[in-house]
Amino acid sequence: MQYQEGRSNDEWEQAFDEASARKATGRISNAGGYETEIDLKTKKRRLEARIIELKQEIEAIEKVLESKLR
């Protein structure tokens, strides 16, 4: 996630520089950056939720294995 975030930030900065060179409005340039940030936060939340699910599944598997080993 950190690598992807860094890469997206680099792309956003490059797009901003290009827009500035073309004298594009700040609103258009900033919109892409905010969308990228929101998209990354959404992906991060999804990944964190999936990690929680996987940890719960691992715990359930461990409980079953422990009961079978006794």
Secondary structure, DSSP 8 states (H G I E B T S, - for coil): -HHHHHHHHHHHHHHHHHHHHTT--HHHHHHHHHHHHHHHHHHHHHHHHHHHHHHHHHHHHHHHHHHHH-
